[in-house]
Amino acid sequence: VQVMESGGDSVQAGGPLRLSCKVSELEHYSDYCLAWFRGEEREGVASVHSDARPKYADFALGRFTIFQNSATFILYLDMTGLKPEDSAMYYCAAMPGIFARCSLESKDYRYWGQGTQVTVSS
């Protein structure tokens, strides 16, 4: 499984931004979790199960939307109302397997991308 993020950019506060993540070889698995993390400490942002159930960190609720194109295995993170404190390196992560729900703990994910930088200026 290989993971590659894109879409990071420098934006003004309040603006929107969409991050994308291509996950290869996921078609071999019937169940999996995908998630977005940020920062050096890999803070959980949002996760989505292969059955499309999302989970959000409190700071992301109402501002961020995670969704997946299950045909292309591209994961997205739509961010709105961006704040300077949202500035970080954003990482995409994948974990094949059968899970009741997808966590926002970085230790639960095996495959990671290199990250894409988001900078929000006030």
Solvent accessible surface area in square Angstrom, and as a share of the most:
residue,aa,sasa,rsa
1,V,39,0.23
2,Q,136,0.60
3,V,17,0.10
4,M,142,0.63
5,E,16,0.07
6,S,61,0.39
7,G,37,0.36
8,G,28,0.27
9,D,81,0.42
10,S,84,0.54
11,V,25,0.15
12,Q,122,0.54
13,A,45,0.35
14,G,53,0.51
15,G,17,0.16
16,P,98,0.62
17,L,26,0.13
18,R,119,0.43
19,L,0,0.00
20,S,26,0.17
21,C,0,0.00
22,K,96,0.41
23,V,1,0.00
24,S,35,0.22
25,E,77,0.34
26,L,0,0.00
27,E,99,0.44
28,H,130,0.58
29,Y,92,0.35
30,S,101,0.65
31,D,40,0.20
32,Y,10,0.04
33,C,4,0.03
34,L,0,0.00
35,A,0,0.00
36,W,0,0.00
37,F,0,0.00
38,R,23,0.08
39,G,20,0.20
40,E,173,0.78
41,E,161,0.72
42,R,76,0.28
43,E,81,0.36
44,G,10,0.10
45,V,0,0.00
46,A,0,0.00
47,S,0,0.00
48,V,3,0.02
49,H,10,0.05
50,S,29,0.19
51,D,78,0.40
52,A,72,0.56
53,R,112,0.41
54,P,73,0.46
55,K,73,0.31
56,Y,49,0.19
57,A,16,0.13
58,D,125,0.65
59,F,58,0.24
60,A,0,0.00
61,L,107,0.53
62,G,84,0.81
63,R,43,0.16
64,F,6,0.02
65,T,69,0.40
66,I,7,0.04
67,F,70,0.29
68,Q,36,0.16
69,N,61,0.31
70,S,76,0.49
71,A,89,0.69
72,T,56,0.32
73,F,38,0.16
74,I,43,0.22
75,L,0,0.00
76,Y,38,0.15
77,L,0,0.00
78,D,38,0.20
79,M,1,0.01
80,T,67,0.39
81,G,33,0.31
82,L,2,0.01
83,K,88,0.37
84,P,58,0.36
85,E,120,0.54
86,D,1,0.00
87,S,44,0.28
88,A,19,0.15
89,M,67,0.30
90,Y,0,0.00
91,Y,28,0.11
92,C,0,0.00
93,A,0,0.00
94,A,0,0.00
95,M,33,0.15
96,P,15,0.09
97,G,27,0.26
98,I,152,0.77
99,F,66,0.28
100,A,90,0.69
101,R,165,0.60
102,C,6,0.04
103,S,32,0.20
104,L,31,0.15
105,E,95,0.43
106,S,37,0.24
107,K,164,0.69
108,D,58,0.30
109,Y,14,0.05
110,R,156,0.57
111,Y,56,0.21
112,W,67,0.24
113,G,7,0.07
114,Q,162,0.72
115,G,19,0.19
116,T,16,0.09
117,Q,86,0.38
118,V,0,0.00
119,T,56,0.33
120,V,7,0.04
121,S,48,0.31
122,S,120,0.78
